[in-house]
Amino acid sequence: MKNAEKTIVRVGQGYDLHRLEPDRRLILAGVTVPFEKGLAGHSDADVVFHAVIDALLGGAGLGDIGEHFPDTDPDYKGLDSAVLLQLTLKKLRDAGFVPANVDVTIIAEKPKLSDYKPAMRENLAEQLDLDQTTVNIKAKTNEGLGPVGRGEAIACWAIASLAAYISSKQRLKG
C-alpha cells in the first residue's frame, strides 16, 4: 500500500477575552446579542470567532490570530470577524486541512445567552461549512470571580478538530 490514502486528524485550542464597554454592539459567533455593552477591540471583537480562529490555526500548526490579523493593521479596524474566519479557512485549505468539528464555551456573567445559543450554533456551522451536529456552543458564568465575574469582560474557549486526507506521497504544508 505505497500510495494508500490516510486520514490525518489534528486538534487545536483557542482562547479570547475582550473588555465590555458602552456604545459597542455585542456580537458573539456573528450574532448580535441585545445588551447595554459590547466588546472592545480592533475588529468587531467577536470573542467566539476569535477563539475559533485560534483553535483552527493551532490545529493546523499555523500560528495564531495576532500573527495573521494584527491589531496594528488598519485594514482590520472595525472588520466583521466572519471575514477573518473566512480568510482563516482559506489558509487551512491551502495547508490541506478542513474543520471537522468545533466546541465552544463562552464565559459571561451577563447577558444570559441561552436564548441565543441556537442562532450562534447555526451561524458558526454555516461559516465553517459544517453540519450543526458537529458544532457545539456552551455558555457559563465565572461565578462572580475575576473580570468576567465582575461583568467587565467576556471570554471564550474553543477546541477544533481538523482533518486532512493525504496519500503517502503527499506532505502536509504547515
Order of alpha helices (4+ residues) and beta strands (2+ residues): beta-beta-beta-beta-alpha-alpha-alpha-beta-alpha-beta-alpha-beta
